[in-house]
Amino acid sequence: MNLFVARLNSSTSTKDLQKLFSHYGLVTTVKVIFDHDTGRSKCYGFVEMPNNNEAHEAMKELDETLFRENIISVRESQVSNSSLPLNGFRFRNRSSTASFSGNVNNHTNIRNPFSINKTNREENSLRNFGYRGGYRSFR
């Protein structure tokens, strides 16, 4: 199981996370995410544990606990659509749902990333001043 660890201290290293999670079982990989431009920690990381029971126990025990002067948050990592393979994946048009040709590793509930509901469109327009030629307020 892949765990997402947030609100890390900026000086936390992969060895620190390895040591923390190894108390609950076998840890296969640990990654602390760094900014490519500055080289500084983004204060979150990922821990992979092969045994789901041990991972759930670690998640339950370590969520909202103090670690290196910060209260960390531990959650199960969510798979994003961008990490799914796109072999044989195509779109009919922007308003239709996704259609598949070929095997996409049995991922059945994939939404069309080009279809944006109104609330997301409103949020994006407020964040992005270049949306359709200028600033628009939906309020």
C-alpha positions as CSV (number, residue, x, y, z in Angstrom):
1,M,0.0,0.0,0.0
2,N,1.3,3.5,-0.9
3,L,0.9,6.1,1.9
4,F,0.9,9.9,1.5
5,V,2.6,11.7,4.3
6,A,2.0,15.5,4.5
7,R,3.1,18.4,6.7
8,L,6.6,17.1,7.1
9,N,9.4,19.3,8.6
10,S,11.4,20.7,5.7
11,S,14.6,19.0,7.1
12,T,13.0,15.5,7.1
13,S,15.0,13.0,5.1
14,T,14.0,9.7,3.5
15,K,16.0,7.9,6.3
16,D,13.9,9.7,8.9
17,L,10.7,8.5,7.3
18,Q,12.1,5.0,6.8
19,K,13.0,4.8,10.5
20,L,9.6,6.1,11.6
21,F,7.5,3.7,9.4
22,S,9.7,0.6,9.9
23,H,8.5,0.3,13.5
24,Y,5.2,-0.9,12.0
25,G,6.5,-3.3,9.4
26,L,8.5,-3.7,6.2
27,V,8.9,-0.5,4.2
28,T,9.9,-1.0,0.5
29,T,10.2,2.6,-0.7
30,V,10.3,6.0,0.8
31,K,10.3,9.3,-1.2
32,V,10.5,12.8,0.2
33,I,9.4,15.2,-2.6
34,F,11.8,18.1,-3.4
35,D,11.3,21.2,-5.6
36,H,13.4,20.9,-8.8
37,D,14.2,24.6,-9.0
38,T,15.1,25.4,-5.4
39,G,16.2,21.9,-4.1
40,R,14.1,22.4,-1.0
41,S,11.6,19.9,0.4
42,K,8.0,20.4,-0.5
43,C,7.2,19.0,3.0
44,Y,5.4,15.8,1.8
45,G,6.4,12.3,0.8
46,F,5.3,8.8,0.0
47,V,5.9,5.5,1.9
48,E,5.2,2.1,0.3
49,M,4.5,-0.9,2.5
50,P,3.8,-4.3,1.0
51,N,1.6,-5.5,3.8
52,N,-1.8,-3.7,3.9
53,N,-2.4,-4.6,7.6
54,E,0.9,-3.1,8.7
55,A,0.3,0.0,6.5
56,H,-3.2,0.5,8.0
57,E,-1.8,0.2,11.5
58,A,1.0,2.7,10.7
59,M,-1.6,5.1,9.1
60,K,-3.9,4.8,12.2
61,E,-1.1,5.3,14.7
62,L,0.9,8.1,12.9
63,D,-1.9,10.3,11.5
64,E,-2.0,13.6,13.4
65,T,1.1,12.9,15.5
66,L,4.1,15.0,16.3
67,F,7.2,14.1,14.2
68,R,10.3,16.3,14.1
69,E,8.4,19.4,15.5
70,N,5.5,19.1,13.0
71,I,2.1,17.3,13.3
72,I,2.1,15.0,10.3
73,S,-0.9,13.7,8.3
74,V,-0.8,10.2,6.9
75,R,-3.3,9.0,4.3
76,E,-3.7,6.3,1.7
77,S,-2.3,7.6,-1.6
78,Q,-4.8,8.2,-4.3
79,V,-4.1,7.1,-7.9
80,S,-4.4,10.1,-10.2
81,N,-5.7,9.9,-13.8
82,S,-2.3,11.1,-15.1
83,S,-0.5,8.0,-13.8
84,L,-2.8,5.6,-15.7
85,P,-1.4,4.2,-19.0
86,L,-2.9,5.8,-22.1
87,N,-2.2,3.0,-24.6
88,G,-5.3,2.8,-26.7
89,F,-7.0,5.6,-24.8
90,R,-8.8,8.1,-27.0
91,F,-11.5,10.8,-26.8
92,R,-14.4,11.2,-29.3
93,N,-14.7,14.9,-28.6
94,R,-14.6,17.3,-25.6
95,S,-18.2,16.7,-24.5
96,S,-18.3,13.0,-24.8
97,T,-17.1,10.3,-22.4
98,A,-13.9,8.5,-22.8
99,S,-13.8,5.5,-25.2
100,F,-11.3,2.7,-25.0
101,S,-9.7,0.7,-27.6
102,G,-7.4,-2.0,-26.2
103,N,-6.5,-3.0,-22.7
104,V,-6.0,-0.3,-20.1
105,N,-5.2,-2.6,-17.1
106,N,-8.9,-2.9,-16.2
107,H,-9.3,0.6,-14.9
108,T,-13.1,1.0,-15.4
109,N,-14.0,4.3,-13.7
110,I,-11.9,6.8,-15.7
111,R,-13.5,10.2,-16.3
112,N,-12.9,12.4,-19.3
113,P,-10.3,15.0,-18.2
114,F,-11.6,17.4,-20.9
115,S,-15.1,17.5,-19.4
116,I,-15.1,20.2,-16.7
117,N,-18.3,20.8,-14.7
118,K,-19.4,24.4,-14.1
119,T,-18.0,24.7,-10.6
120,N,-14.5,23.6,-11.7
121,R,-14.7,26.0,-14.7
122,E,-15.6,28.9,-12.3
123,E,-12.8,28.0,-9.9
124,N,-10.3,27.8,-12.8
125,S,-11.4,31.1,-14.2
126,L,-10.8,32.8,-10.9
127,R,-7.3,31.3,-10.6
128,N,-6.4,31.9,-14.3
129,F,-6.8,35.5,-15.4
130,G,-6.2,34.5,-19.0
131,Y,-9.4,32.4,-19.2
132,R,-11.2,33.3,-22.5
133,G,-9.6,36.6,-22.9
134,G,-9.7,38.2,-19.5
135,Y,-10.8,38.1,-15.9
136,R,-14.4,37.0,-15.3
137,S,-16.2,36.9,-12.1
138,F,-19.0,34.3,-11.7
139,R,-20.4,35.9,-8.6
